Amino acid sequence: MKRFKRVYIEITNVCNLACSFCPKTTREPVFMSLETFRNALGQIKPYTDYIYFHVKGEPLLHPGLDEFLDVSHEMGFQVNITTNGTLIDKVKDKIMTKPALRQINFSLHSFGGNEEAHYRKEYIHHILAFVKEALNKSDMMIALRLWNLDPAQVEPGTPKNHEILDILEKAFQLDSKIQEKAYRDRGIKITDRLFLNQDHEFKWPDINEAEDDGTGFCYGLRSHAAILADGTVVPCCLDGNGLISLGNIKDRSFSEIIKSNRAMAILDGFSKRLAVEELCRKCGYRKRFGAE
């Protein structure tokens, strides 16, 4: 049986921020029900042991987050959460020692450019307080994510990124300057189970953009798949509007959906280094794996 490295489960498509780099979904706002979540886990259990609580939306907004983590543990899954981190103080006691929570990723680029400096510092200090407590009380891994590798920038990172890097260096009493590694290393180990990941700013695929010749490769439906908050299955976590709907787990089994004609056409196309779906032909991420 085909195994995935992970399956993305979008427990909500609702977010408390409106970041410029993250276009809002055109779908109706949804918080996944516990019934749909259990159904999803039961259907994907033969295919993976790892689930990621995101596609669109902010997972820490879900009122049943702690219960979802308990059910995940009960059913033998390990969970990764990607969050903007603004709500971490409100939920930390619910998630801190949950055995299912394998890793939490904080998107530190989520605050916009209009906030005052004091807000940015308060924001990062709340996250770092959680990080230190979690490293002490749990076995979870933590990744801090920054988009500050823009080659057009003369210096590595914008001023607000420099603020964050300075705070990290002081908080963990680092011997070397993180900023000096910004271009050399994308992943920097800060301490045990704590990492800083840096990359270029990401652009979501947009159906309204011009498409290219479609050449390239993608791991969608090879190493991963995604289930949106309403139960719709899509090939990857970048289909934030569910345009490549392969089916819904409420109507058909996950097993049937990933073997459907449309799903197999996507796989066969990328086996030939060719995108068959319109959205895929408008996704720059695909070009990262063109030489695979």
C-alpha positions as CSV (number, residue, x, y, z in Angstrom):
1,M,0.0,0.0,0.0
2,K,1.2,3.5,-0.9
3,R,2.5,5.4,2.2
4,F,2.6,9.2,2.5
5,K,5.2,11.0,4.6
6,R,2.4,13.2,5.8
7,V,-1.2,14.2,5.2
8,Y,-2.2,17.8,5.8
9,I,-5.5,18.2,7.6
10,E,-6.9,21.7,7.6
11,I,-8.8,21.9,10.9
12,T,-10.0,25.4,10.0
13,N,-9.6,27.8,7.1
14,V,-10.3,30.8,9.3
15,C,-7.4,33.1,10.3
16,N,-7.1,35.9,12.8
17,L,-4.6,37.8,10.5
18,A,-4.7,39.1,7.0
19,C,-1.1,38.8,5.9
20,S,-0.2,40.3,2.5
21,F,1.7,37.2,1.4
22,C,-1.2,34.8,2.2
23,P,-4.3,35.4,0.0
24,K,-7.6,34.7,1.7
25,T,-9.4,31.6,0.6
26,T,-12.6,32.0,-1.4
27,R,-14.2,29.1,0.4
28,E,-16.8,29.5,3.1
29,P,-15.3,29.7,6.6
30,V,-15.2,26.3,8.3
31,F,-14.1,24.8,11.5
32,M,-13.7,21.0,11.0
33,S,-16.1,19.0,13.2
34,L,-14.8,16.3,15.5
35,E,-16.8,13.8,13.6
36,T,-15.2,14.8,10.3
37,F,-11.8,14.7,11.9
38,R,-12.2,11.2,13.3
39,N,-13.5,10.1,10.0
40,A,-10.4,11.6,8.2
41,L,-8.0,9.9,10.6
42,G,-9.7,6.6,10.3
43,Q,-9.4,6.8,6.5
44,I,-5.8,7.9,6.3
45,K,-4.5,5.6,9.0
46,P,-3.2,3.0,6.5
47,Y,-1.3,5.7,4.6
48,T,0.6,7.7,7.2
49,D,1.5,8.3,10.8
50,Y,2.1,12.0,10.5
51,I,-0.5,14.8,10.1
52,Y,-0.1,18.5,9.8
53,F,-2.8,20.8,11.0
54,H,-2.7,23.4,8.2
55,V,-3.4,24.3,4.7
56,K,-5.1,27.7,5.2
57,G,-6.3,29.2,8.4
58,E,-4.8,29.4,11.9
59,P,-5.1,26.1,13.8
60,L,-4.8,27.7,17.2
61,L,-8.2,29.3,16.6
62,H,-10.0,26.0,16.7
63,P,-11.9,25.6,20.0
64,G,-11.4,21.8,19.9
65,L,-7.7,21.9,19.3
66,D,-6.8,20.0,22.6
67,E,-9.5,17.4,21.8
68,F,-8.2,17.0,18.3
69,L,-4.7,16.4,19.7
70,D,-6.1,13.8,22.1
71,V,-7.9,11.9,19.4
72,S,-4.7,12.0,17.2
73,H,-2.8,10.4,20.0
74,E,-5.6,7.9,20.6
75,M,-5.4,6.9,17.0
76,G,-1.7,6.7,16.8
77,F,-0.8,9.9,14.9
78,Q,1.9,12.4,15.5
79,V,1.0,16.0,14.8
80,N,2.8,19.0,13.4
81,I,1.3,22.5,13.7
82,T,2.2,25.6,11.8
83,T,1.0,28.8,13.4
84,N,1.4,32.6,13.3
85,G,1.9,32.4,17.1
86,T,-0.3,35.3,18.0
87,L,-2.6,33.1,20.1
88,I,0.1,30.9,21.8
89,D,-0.5,32.4,25.3
90,K,-4.2,31.5,25.1
91,V,-3.7,27.9,24.2
92,K,-0.3,26.9,25.6
93,D,-1.8,25.2,28.7
94,K,-4.0,23.1,26.4
95,I,-1.2,21.9,24.1
96,M,2.0,22.0,26.1
97,T,2.2,18.4,27.2
98,K,0.0,16.7,24.6
99,P,1.9,13.5,23.5
100,A,0.6,13.7,19.9
101,L,2.3,17.1,19.3
102,R,5.5,16.3,17.6
103,Q,6.5,19.7,16.3
104,I,5.2,23.3,16.2
105,N,6.4,25.8,13.6
106,F,6.1,29.5,14.2
107,S,5.8,31.7,11.1
108,L,7.6,34.8,12.5
109,H,7.0,36.6,9.2
110,S,3.3,36.6,9.9
111,F,3.2,40.0,11.5
112,G,2.8,42.8,8.9
113,G,4.9,45.8,8.4
114,N,2.5,48.3,10.0
115,E,2.9,47.1,13.6
116,E,4.9,49.2,16.0
117,A,8.3,48.0,17.2
118,H,7.0,47.4,20.8
119,Y,4.3,45.0,19.4
120,R,6.9,43.1,17.4
121,K,9.0,42.6,20.5
122,E,6.0,41.6,22.6
123,Y,5.0,39.1,19.9
124,I,8.4,37.4,19.7
125,H,8.9,37.4,23.5
126,H,5.5,35.6,24.0
127,I,6.6,33.0,21.5
128,L,10.1,32.6,23.1
129,A,8.5,32.2,26.5
130,F,6.5,29.3,25.2
131,V,9.5,27.9,23.4
132,K,11.6,27.8,26.6
133,E,8.8,26.3,28.6
134,A,8.0,23.7,25.9
135,L,11.7,22.6,25.6
136,N,11.7,22.1,29.4
137,K,8.3,20.4,29.8
138,S,7.9,18.3,26.6
139,D,9.7,16.4,23.9
140,M,8.3,18.5,21.0
141,M,10.5,20.0,18.3
142,I,10.1,23.7,17.5
143,A,11.0,25.6,14.3
144,L,11.0,29.4,14.0
145,R,10.5,30.4,10.4
146,L,11.6,33.6,8.7
147,W,11.4,34.7,5.1
148,N,14.6,36.8,4.9
149,L,16.6,35.3,2.1
150,D,15.5,37.7,-0.6
151,P,18.5,38.1,-3.0
152,A,17.4,41.6,-3.9
153,Q,18.1,42.7,-0.3
154,V,21.6,44.2,0.3
155,E,21.6,42.9,3.9
156,P,20.2,39.6,5.1
157,G,16.8,40.3,6.4
158,T,14.6,43.4,6.8
159,P,15.0,45.6,9.8
160,K,12.2,43.8,11.7
161,N,13.9,40.4,11.0
162,H,17.2,41.9,12.4
163,E,15.2,42.7,15.5
164,I,14.0,39.1,15.8
165,L,17.5,37.6,15.2
166,D,19.0,39.9,17.8
167,I,16.4,38.8,20.3
168,L,17.1,35.1,19.6
169,E,20.8,35.6,20.0
170,K,20.3,37.2,23.4
171,A,17.6,34.8,24.5
172,F,19.7,31.7,23.9
173,Q,23.1,33.3,24.6
174,L,24.4,32.2,21.2
175,D,28.2,32.5,20.5
176,S,27.8,33.2,16.8
177,K,25.7,35.8,15.0
178,I,22.6,34.2,13.3
179,Q,22.6,37.0,10.8
180,E,26.1,35.9,9.5
181,K,24.6,32.5,8.6
182,A,21.5,33.9,6.9
183,Y,22.7,33.2,3.4
184,R,24.9,30.2,4.2
185,D,22.5,28.0,6.0
186,R,18.7,27.7,5.5
187,G,18.3,25.7,8.7
188,I,20.1,26.7,11.8
189,K,20.1,24.7,15.0
190,I,19.7,27.1,17.9
191,T,19.7,24.5,20.7
192,D,18.4,20.9,21.1
193,R,15.0,20.6,19.4
194,L,14.9,24.2,18.4
195,F,15.7,25.4,14.9
196,L,15.5,28.6,12.8
197,N,14.5,28.0,9.2
198,Q,15.0,30.8,6.6
199,D,13.9,30.9,3.1
200,H,12.8,33.3,0.3
201,E,9.3,34.7,0.5
202,F,6.7,32.2,-0.8
203,K,4.1,33.0,-3.4
204,W,0.9,31.0,-3.4
205,P,-0.2,29.6,-6.8
206,D,-2.9,31.8,-8.4
207,I,-5.4,30.5,-11.0
208,N,-5.5,34.0,-12.4
209,E,-1.8,34.2,-13.1
210,A,-0.3,33.4,-16.5
211,E,0.7,29.7,-16.8
212,D,4.1,28.5,-18.1
213,D,5.0,25.5,-20.2
214,G,4.1,23.2,-17.3
215,T,7.4,21.4,-17.1
216,G,8.6,20.4,-13.6
217,F,8.0,18.0,-10.8
218,C,5.8,17.9,-7.7
219,Y,5.6,15.5,-4.7
220,G,1.8,16.1,-4.4
221,L,0.1,12.7,-4.1
222,R,3.6,11.1,-3.9
223,S,4.8,12.1,-0.4
224,H,1.7,13.9,0.8
225,A,-1.9,14.9,0.2
226,A,-4.3,17.3,2.0
227,I,-7.8,17.3,3.4
228,L,-9.6,20.6,3.7
229,A,-11.8,21.6,6.6
230,D,-15.0,20.5,4.8
231,G,-13.5,17.0,3.9
232,T,-12.4,17.8,0.3
233,V,-9.2,16.1,-0.7
234,V,-6.6,18.0,-2.8
235,P,-3.2,16.9,-4.0
236,C,-1.1,19.3,-1.8
237,C,-1.1,22.0,0.8
238,L,-0.9,24.8,-1.8
239,D,-4.4,24.4,-3.2
240,G,-5.9,26.9,-0.7
241,N,-9.1,27.2,-2.6
242,G,-9.7,23.6,-3.3
243,L,-9.6,24.0,-7.1
244,I,-8.2,20.5,-7.7
245,S,-10.9,18.7,-5.8
246,L,-10.4,15.0,-6.0
247,G,-13.4,14.1,-3.9
248,N,-14.7,14.4,-0.4
249,I,-14.2,11.9,2.4
250,K,-17.8,12.3,3.4
251,D,-18.9,10.9,0.1
252,R,-16.1,8.6,-1.0
253,S,-13.2,6.9,0.8
254,F,-9.8,8.4,0.9
255,S,-8.5,5.2,-0.7
256,E,-10.8,5.6,-3.7
257,I,-10.1,9.3,-4.0
258,I,-6.3,9.0,-4.3
259,K,-6.8,6.3,-6.9
260,S,-9.3,8.3,-9.0
261,N,-8.7,9.0,-12.7
262,R,-7.9,12.7,-11.9
263,A,-5.4,11.8,-9.2
264,M,-3.7,9.2,-11.4
265,A,-3.5,11.7,-14.2
266,I,-1.7,14.2,-11.9
267,L,0.8,11.5,-10.8
268,D,1.4,10.2,-14.4
269,G,1.9,13.8,-15.6
270,F,4.6,14.6,-13.0
271,S,6.2,11.2,-13.7
272,K,6.8,12.7,-17.2
273,R,7.8,16.1,-15.6
274,L,4.6,17.7,-16.8
275,A,1.8,19.5,-14.9
276,V,-1.6,18.5,-16.2
277,E,-3.7,20.7,-13.9
278,E,-4.1,24.4,-14.7
279,L,-3.3,25.4,-11.1
280,C,-0.1,23.3,-11.1
281,R,1.0,25.2,-14.3
282,K,0.7,28.4,-12.3
283,C,2.7,27.2,-9.3
284,G,6.3,28.3,-9.1
285,Y,7.0,25.8,-6.2
286,R,7.0,23.0,-8.8
287,K,10.2,24.4,-10.4
288,R,12.1,23.7,-7.2
289,F,12.0,20.0,-8.0
290,G,12.4,20.2,-11.8
291,A,15.7,18.3,-11.6
292,E,14.4,15.5,-9.4
